Amino acid sequence: MKFIRREDLTPHTRIDIVKGAWQGQGLYGRMTQLAQDYRISRTFLYQLIQAADLQLETLFSEPQPLVHTSQPLVEPLIFL
């Protein structure tokens, strides 16, 4: 089966879908209802939720330094 990107699902629509899914977590049948309302599969719905969770985790996590400085190597050079 070939993947086809739906043009009617703009980024704002996808954000609305994820917000609705977050609000409906734990409510029986809510994910199915969202999938039917937007005519998407539940698999795609869960993929959107996973991608949004990953983006939020990346955005709010502690920044990792790109370059690791090694202090033990600098100290012996100071004495030279």
C-alpha positions in Angstrom: 0.0 0.0 0.0 1.4 3.4 -1.0 1.6 6.3 1.4 -0.4 9.3 0.4 -0.1 12.6 2.2 -3.5 14.2 2.7 -3.5 17.8 1.8 -6.5 18.6 4.0 -4.6 17.8 7.2 -2.6 21.0 7.7 -0.1 21.3 10.5 -2.8 23.2 12.5 -5.3 20.4 12.0 -2.7 17.8 13.1 -2.1 19.9 16.3 -5.9 20.0 16.9 -6.0 16.3 16.5 -3.2 15.8 19.0 -4.7 18.2 21.5 -8.0 16.4 21.3 -6.3 13.1 21.8 -4.4 14.4 24.9 -7.7 15.7 26.3 -9.4 12.4 25.7 -6.8 10.1 27.1 -8.4 7.6 29.4 -11.9 8.1 28.0 -13.4 5.0 26.5 -13.8 5.3 22.7 -12.4 8.8 22.4 -9.5 7.8 20.1 -11.8 5.9 17.9 -14.2 8.9 17.7 -11.3 11.3 16.9 -10.1 8.9 14.2 -13.6 8.7 12.7 -14.1 12.5 12.9 -10.9 13.3 11.0 -11.2 10.1 8.8 -7.7 8.9 9.8 -6.6 5.5 11.2 -6.0 5.0 14.9 -2.5 4.0 14.0 -1.9 7.4 12.4 -3.5 9.0 15.4 -1.1 7.3 17.8 1.8 8.2 15.5 0.9 11.8 15.7 0.7 11.6 19.5 4.1 9.9 19.7 5.7 12.5 17.4 4.2 15.3 19.5 5.4 13.7 22.7 8.9 13.4 21.3 8.9 17.0 20.2 7.8 18.2 23.6 10.3 16.0 25.4 13.1 17.4 23.2 11.9 21.0 23.7 11.7 20.8 27.5 14.6 18.5 28.3 17.9 19.8 29.6 20.2 20.9 26.8 23.2 18.6 26.2 26.5 20.3 25.5 27.7 19.7 21.9 31.4 19.8 22.9 32.6 17.9 26.0 35.4 19.7 27.7 37.8 17.5 29.5 39.2 19.3 32.6 41.7 16.6 33.5 43.6 17.2 30.3 43.8 20.9 30.8 45.2 20.9 34.3 48.5 19.2 33.5 49.2 21.7 30.8 48.8 24.6 33.2 51.8 23.5 35.2 54.0 23.4 32.1 
